[in-house]
Amino acid sequence: MAKQALSFKNISALYIFLALFAIFSLWVPDTFLSADVWRSLLDTQALTALVAVALVIPLAAGSFNLAIGTEVGMGAILVAWLLAKQSIPIVPAIGLTMLAGALIGMTSGLLIVRARIDSFIATLGMSSVLLALIAWLSDSQQILNLSPSFQKLATDQLLGLTYPVWIMMSAALVVWYLLERTPTGRRVYATGGNIEASRLAGVRTSLVVVLSLVACGAIAAGAGVIATSRLATGDPTVGPAYLLPAYAAAFLGSTQFKGGRYNVWGTVVAVYVLATGVKGLQLAGAPVWIPDLFDGVALLLAVGLAKYQRTAHRASAIRRVLRMRRKLAEGPA
């Protein structure tokens, strides 16, 4: 059991992290090993990790949310609009923004389960609608004059780490518990594994799909709130950049710990492994286009590896069943 748990196939991201750490520690030790660099890495990647954790929920339920980047963007511009243009206090503005994210997720879910539109198409269309709403709310301009007290949400620290890191870890812990330790999580994974079999088993699969997108939308909008707090401005272009890194992390994370199943901690680890590679290359003087290249290659490799692991897992299960049937057919010696 320990051998399997420590195998490269099960925790390859951790071995890759150790290799990257060793390489860049020797290559650029003065900067890479700096405590400030690592604190900055934890902080800057917290939002990406939060978005990726949100994405795990619908992926586990078998739905792709291609609107997650614009959901982040909508959250970012909506909270700025509520604060600066409508003079709504901070806490209600954040609550209304996350509620709006949940309603967006519910709309996508209903398009999938009621209108029978494929999740790719439904969420891609929703992404386009959200881009139009963002442009309308912001007039395609940054929204300024946000209060310093709102900015503290992204800049203040607790025990040496900024609030976004703690928010991300808290959200990851809650999502992990719900998916891995509750009947709701089992229904989510069952729906994602085989929706027809789950329906026949009594799982309300339509509700599972809708609620998974509701949760994803609410968390993504919350990530948008933090992005606006960090930038101290409502930027209408901020959201789409999170789409590719979130998918790369979710797919790479699915190859860790759970053998091809989308999971929270594998995703969080994947975010920081990818970020370590990018940061090391940047410190070594790599070109500015390296992050896009790194994320794109990682996504392609992660999808291929995830599909390979799922196929290998099914083949192994079939072989075990065949061996059992063969033993039963042979009977006692």
C-alpha positions as CSV (number, residue, x, y, z in Angstrom):
1,M,0.0,0.0,0.0
2,A,2.8,2.4,0.9
3,K,4.6,1.6,-2.3
4,Q,1.6,2.4,-4.4
5,A,0.9,5.6,-2.4
6,L,4.5,6.8,-3.0
7,S,4.7,5.6,-6.6
8,F,5.5,8.2,-9.3
9,K,2.2,7.5,-11.0
10,N,0.3,8.5,-7.9
11,I,2.2,11.6,-6.7
12,S,4.2,12.5,-9.8
13,A,3.6,16.3,-9.2
14,L,5.4,16.1,-5.9
15,Y,8.4,14.4,-7.6
16,I,8.3,17.0,-10.3
17,F,8.2,19.8,-7.7
18,L,11.3,18.3,-6.0
19,A,13.1,18.2,-9.3
20,L,12.2,21.7,-10.2
21,F,13.2,22.9,-6.7
22,A,16.6,21.3,-7.1
23,I,17.2,22.6,-10.6
24,F,16.3,26.2,-9.8
25,S,18.0,26.1,-6.4
26,L,21.3,25.4,-8.3
27,W,20.5,27.7,-11.3
28,V,19.3,30.9,-9.6
29,P,19.8,30.3,-5.8
30,D,20.0,33.9,-4.8
31,T,16.5,34.7,-5.9
32,F,14.7,31.3,-6.1
33,L,15.5,30.4,-2.5
34,S,14.4,33.8,-1.1
35,A,11.6,33.7,1.4
36,D,10.0,36.7,-0.2
37,V,9.8,34.9,-3.5
38,W,7.9,32.0,-1.9
39,R,5.5,34.2,0.0
40,S,4.8,36.1,-3.2
41,L,4.3,32.8,-5.0
42,L,1.8,31.6,-2.4
43,D,-0.1,34.9,-2.6
44,T,-0.2,35.4,-6.4
45,Q,-1.3,31.8,-7.1
46,A,-4.0,31.7,-4.4
47,L,-6.6,33.1,-6.8
48,T,-5.7,30.6,-9.5
49,A,-5.9,27.8,-7.0
50,L,-9.3,29.1,-5.8
51,V,-10.6,29.2,-9.3
52,A,-9.3,25.7,-10.0
53,V,-10.9,24.3,-6.8
54,A,-14.2,25.8,-8.0
55,L,-13.7,24.1,-11.3
56,V,-13.2,20.7,-9.7
57,I,-16.9,20.6,-8.6
58,P,-18.6,20.6,-12.0
59,L,-15.8,18.5,-13.5
60,A,-16.4,15.9,-10.9
61,A,-20.1,16.0,-11.8
62,G,-19.2,15.5,-15.5
63,S,-19.8,19.1,-16.7
64,F,-17.3,21.5,-18.3
65,N,-17.6,25.1,-17.3
66,L,-15.9,27.2,-20.0
67,A,-17.5,30.3,-18.5
68,I,-15.4,30.1,-15.3
69,G,-13.0,32.8,-16.4
70,T,-15.7,35.3,-17.3
71,E,-17.5,34.4,-14.0
72,V,-14.4,35.6,-12.3
73,G,-14.4,38.7,-14.5
74,M,-18.1,39.3,-13.7
75,G,-17.4,39.0,-10.0
76,A,-14.5,41.4,-10.3
77,I,-16.5,44.1,-12.2
78,L,-19.8,43.7,-10.4
79,V,-18.3,44.2,-6.9
80,A,-16.5,47.3,-8.1
81,W,-19.7,48.6,-9.7
82,L,-21.7,48.0,-6.5
83,L,-19.0,49.7,-4.3
84,A,-18.1,52.6,-6.5
85,K,-21.2,53.3,-8.5
86,Q,-24.0,52.2,-6.1
87,S,-22.3,53.1,-2.8
88,I,-23.2,49.7,-1.3
89,P,-21.2,48.7,1.8
90,I,-18.5,46.2,1.4
91,V,-20.1,43.1,3.1
92,P,-23.4,43.4,1.2
93,A,-21.6,44.1,-2.1
94,I,-19.5,40.9,-1.7
95,G,-22.6,38.9,-0.8
96,L,-24.6,40.2,-3.8
97,T,-21.6,39.5,-6.1
98,M,-21.4,35.9,-4.9
99,L,-25.1,35.5,-5.2
100,A,-24.9,36.8,-8.8
101,G,-22.2,34.2,-9.4
102,A,-24.5,31.5,-8.1
103,L,-27.3,32.6,-10.3
104,I,-25.0,32.6,-13.3
105,G,-24.0,29.0,-12.5
106,M,-27.7,28.0,-12.0
107,T,-28.5,29.5,-15.4
108,S,-25.7,27.4,-17.0
109,G,-26.9,24.3,-15.2
110,L,-30.5,24.7,-16.3
111,L,-29.4,25.2,-19.9
112,I,-27.6,21.9,-19.6
113,V,-30.2,19.8,-17.8
114,R,-33.4,21.4,-19.1
115,A,-32.6,22.7,-22.5
116,R,-30.3,19.6,-23.1
117,I,-27.5,21.8,-24.4
118,D,-24.0,20.2,-24.1
119,S,-22.0,21.8,-21.2
120,F,-19.3,22.9,-23.7
121,I,-21.8,24.9,-25.7
122,A,-23.9,26.1,-22.8
123,T,-21.0,27.5,-20.8
124,L,-19.3,28.9,-23.9
125,G,-22.4,30.8,-24.8
126,M,-22.8,32.0,-21.2
127,S,-19.2,33.2,-21.4
128,S,-20.0,35.4,-24.3
129,V,-23.1,36.8,-22.6
130,L,-21.0,37.6,-19.5
131,L,-18.4,39.4,-21.6
132,A,-21.2,41.6,-22.9
133,L,-22.5,42.2,-19.4
134,I,-19.0,43.1,-18.1
135,A,-18.6,45.6,-21.0
136,W,-22.0,47.1,-20.3
137,L,-21.5,47.5,-16.5
138,S,-18.0,48.9,-16.9
139,D,-18.5,50.8,-20.2
140,S,-15.3,48.9,-21.1
141,Q,-13.4,51.1,-18.7
142,Q,-11.7,50.4,-15.3
143,I,-13.9,51.3,-12.3
144,L,-11.8,53.4,-9.9
145,N,-12.2,55.0,-6.4
146,L,-12.5,51.8,-4.4
147,S,-12.1,52.3,-0.6
148,P,-8.8,51.4,1.1
149,S,-10.7,49.2,3.6
150,F,-11.9,47.0,0.7
151,Q,-8.3,46.7,-0.6
152,K,-7.3,45.3,2.8
153,L,-9.1,42.0,1.9
154,A,-6.3,41.1,-0.5
155,T,-3.3,42.8,1.2
156,D,-3.7,42.3,5.0
157,Q,-1.9,39.3,6.5
158,L,-2.5,36.6,9.1
159,L,0.5,34.6,10.5
160,G,2.7,35.9,7.6
161,L,0.3,34.9,4.8
162,T,-2.2,37.2,3.0
163,Y,-5.9,36.7,3.4
164,P,-6.3,35.3,-0.2
165,V,-4.1,32.3,0.8
166,W,-6.2,31.6,3.9
167,I,-9.5,32.1,1.9
168,M,-8.3,29.6,-0.8
169,M,-7.2,27.0,1.8
170,S,-10.5,27.4,3.6
171,A,-12.5,27.0,0.4
172,A,-10.4,24.0,-0.6
173,L,-11.0,22.3,2.8
174,V,-14.7,22.8,2.6
175,V,-14.9,21.5,-1.0
176,W,-12.7,18.6,-0.2
177,Y,-14.8,17.6,2.8
178,L,-18.1,17.8,0.8
179,L,-16.7,15.8,-2.1
180,E,-14.8,13.2,-0.2
181,R,-16.6,12.8,3.1
182,T,-20.3,13.3,2.5
183,P,-23.1,11.5,0.6
184,T,-23.4,14.6,-1.6
185,G,-19.9,14.2,-2.8
186,R,-20.5,10.5,-3.6
187,R,-23.5,11.6,-5.7
188,V,-21.3,14.2,-7.5
189,Y,-18.7,11.6,-8.4
190,A,-21.3,9.0,-9.3
191,T,-23.0,11.5,-11.7
192,G,-19.6,12.4,-13.3
193,G,-18.7,8.7,-13.6
194,N,-21.9,7.5,-15.2
195,I,-24.9,9.8,-15.3
196,E,-27.3,7.2,-16.6
197,A,-26.4,4.5,-14.1
198,S,-26.6,7.1,-11.3
199,R,-30.0,8.2,-12.5
200,L,-31.2,4.6,-12.4
201,A,-29.7,4.2,-8.9
202,G,-31.9,7.1,-7.7
203,V,-29.5,10.0,-7.8
204,R,-31.1,13.2,-8.8
205,T,-28.4,13.9,-11.4
206,S,-30.0,17.0,-12.9
207,L,-29.9,18.6,-9.4
208,V,-26.4,17.5,-8.9
209,V,-25.2,19.1,-12.2
210,V,-27.1,22.4,-11.5
211,L,-25.8,22.7,-7.9
212,S,-22.2,21.9,-8.9
213,L,-22.3,24.8,-11.3
214,V,-24.0,27.0,-8.7
215,A,-21.2,26.3,-6.3
216,C,-18.6,26.9,-9.0
217,G,-20.1,30.2,-10.0
218,A,-20.3,31.5,-6.4
219,I,-16.7,30.6,-5.7
220,A,-15.5,32.0,-9.0
221,A,-17.3,35.3,-8.3
222,G,-15.6,35.4,-4.9
223,A,-12.3,35.0,-6.6
224,G,-13.3,38.0,-8.8
225,V,-13.9,40.0,-5.6
226,I,-10.4,39.2,-4.3
227,A,-8.9,40.1,-7.7
228,T,-10.5,43.5,-7.6
229,S,-9.4,44.1,-4.1
230,R,-5.8,43.2,-5.1
231,L,-5.8,45.5,-8.1
232,A,-7.7,48.3,-6.2
233,T,-9.7,48.7,-9.4
234,G,-12.5,47.0,-11.3
235,D,-10.7,45.7,-14.5
236,P,-13.1,44.4,-17.2
237,T,-10.3,42.3,-18.7
238,V,-9.2,40.4,-15.6
239,G,-11.2,37.2,-15.8
240,P,-10.5,35.1,-18.9
241,A,-6.8,34.7,-18.0
242,Y,-7.8,32.3,-15.3
243,L,-9.5,29.8,-17.6
244,L,-6.4,27.9,-19.0
245,P,-4.4,27.7,-15.7
246,A,-7.5,26.5,-13.9
247,Y,-8.1,23.7,-16.4
248,A,-4.4,22.8,-16.5
249,A,-4.3,22.5,-12.7
250,A,-7.6,20.5,-12.5
251,F,-6.6,18.0,-15.1
252,L,-3.1,17.6,-13.8
253,G,-4.5,17.4,-10.3
254,S,-6.8,14.5,-11.4
255,T,-3.7,12.4,-12.0
256,Q,-2.5,12.9,-8.4
257,F,-3.6,10.9,-5.3
258,K,-6.9,9.6,-6.8
259,G,-5.8,7.9,-10.0
260,G,-7.7,9.8,-12.7
261,R,-10.4,11.3,-10.5
262,Y,-10.8,15.1,-10.1
263,N,-9.8,16.0,-6.5
264,V,-9.1,19.2,-4.6
265,W,-5.7,18.6,-3.1
266,G,-4.2,17.3,-6.3
267,T,-5.5,20.4,-8.0
268,V,-4.0,22.7,-5.4
269,V,-0.6,20.9,-5.6
270,A,-0.7,21.1,-9.4
271,V,-1.3,24.9,-9.3
272,Y,1.8,25.5,-7.2
273,V,4.0,23.0,-9.1
274,L,3.2,24.7,-12.4
275,A,3.7,28.1,-10.7
276,T,7.1,26.9,-9.4
277,G,8.2,26.0,-12.9
278,V,7.1,29.3,-14.4
279,K,8.6,31.4,-11.5
280,G,11.9,29.6,-11.8
281,L,12.1,30.2,-15.5
282,Q,11.2,33.8,-15.1
283,L,13.9,34.3,-12.4
284,A,16.3,32.7,-14.8
285,G,15.5,35.3,-17.5
286,A,13.0,33.4,-19.7
287,P,10.8,35.4,-22.1
288,V,7.5,36.8,-21.0
289,W,5.5,34.3,-23.1
290,I,6.8,31.4,-21.0
291,P,3.7,31.2,-18.7
292,D,1.3,30.7,-21.6
293,L,3.5,28.1,-23.1
294,F,4.0,26.3,-19.8
295,D,0.3,26.2,-19.0
296,G,-0.7,25.1,-22.6
297,V,1.8,22.2,-22.6
298,A,0.9,21.3,-19.1
299,L,-2.8,21.1,-20.0
300,L,-2.1,18.9,-23.0
301,L,0.1,16.5,-21.0
302,A,-2.3,16.5,-18.1
303,V,-5.4,15.6,-20.3
304,G,-3.4,12.8,-22.0
305,L,-2.1,11.4,-18.7
306,A,-5.6,11.6,-17.1
307,K,-7.2,9.7,-20.0
308,Y,-4.4,7.2,-19.8
309,Q,-4.8,6.6,-16.1
310,R,-8.6,6.2,-16.4
311,T,-8.2,3.7,-19.2
312,A,-5.5,1.8,-17.3
313,H,-7.8,1.8,-14.2
314,R,-10.7,0.3,-16.2
315,A,-8.5,-2.3,-17.8
316,S,-7.1,-3.3,-14.4
317,A,-10.6,-3.7,-13.0
318,I,-11.7,-5.8,-16.0
319,R,-8.6,-8.0,-15.5
320,R,-9.5,-8.5,-11.8
321,V,-13.0,-9.5,-12.7
322,L,-11.9,-11.9,-15.4
323,R,-9.4,-13.6,-13.0
324,M,-12.1,-13.9,-10.4
325,R,-14.5,-15.5,-12.9
326,R,-11.8,-17.9,-14.0
327,K,-11.1,-19.0,-10.4
328,L,-14.8,-19.5,-9.8
329,A,-15.1,-21.5,-13.0
330,E,-12.2,-23.8,-12.1
331,G,-13.7,-24.5,-8.7
332,P,-11.9,-25.9,-5.7
333,A,-8.8,-27.9,-6.5
